Amino acid sequence: KLDPNEYRTWANWAYASMKAVDTNNSNHDKYIQMAINGFLKASILQTSNILDYLFQLFSLFFRYASTSSIPQDLYTKISELDPQIIERILPQVVCQIAHPDEKVKTVVHALIINFAVNHFQAIVFQLQLMADSCEGEKSTIASDLLAKISLPHKELAKEAKLFATSFIRSAVTFFD
């Protein structure tokens, strides 16, 4: 009998499901859900060396969430991931703030906001650079997220804005 609390069981289940996603078109949605759920469980159950599971989980989630019927409980479980887990893949999450799928975008924003509660300094610089250097929707979303997460950290937010602005100015020279 397989142990439901063994991360290797879930990881192997997820890898097998992911392989089936590539080869089986008739149950595509089912295998995507199983792979995402397996990587999610493996990431939660294992305390170290989970980077591969997290990358696979979010890669599948970002790629297939808009085309597959992922149940709402999976969206909820992903958006409630522990900030210590999210810290490991923060750049991958932040770059998706303007994802075209609204459900995915909502999950990404929830992850960032939850992460910023106790780890404001780890996220503020990335968002500030996006707000100042990107154009269009990504810049607007980064600015909105910054406004939300900066409320309890007003002084640090001011310093981060000054630092990011100075950083961008110093990166552009006369020859650029």
Summary of the structure (lengths in Angstrom):
residues: 176
radius of gyration: 18.4
end to end distance: 63.0
largest distance: 67.4
contacts: 515
relative contact order: 0.08
helix: 77%
strand: 0%
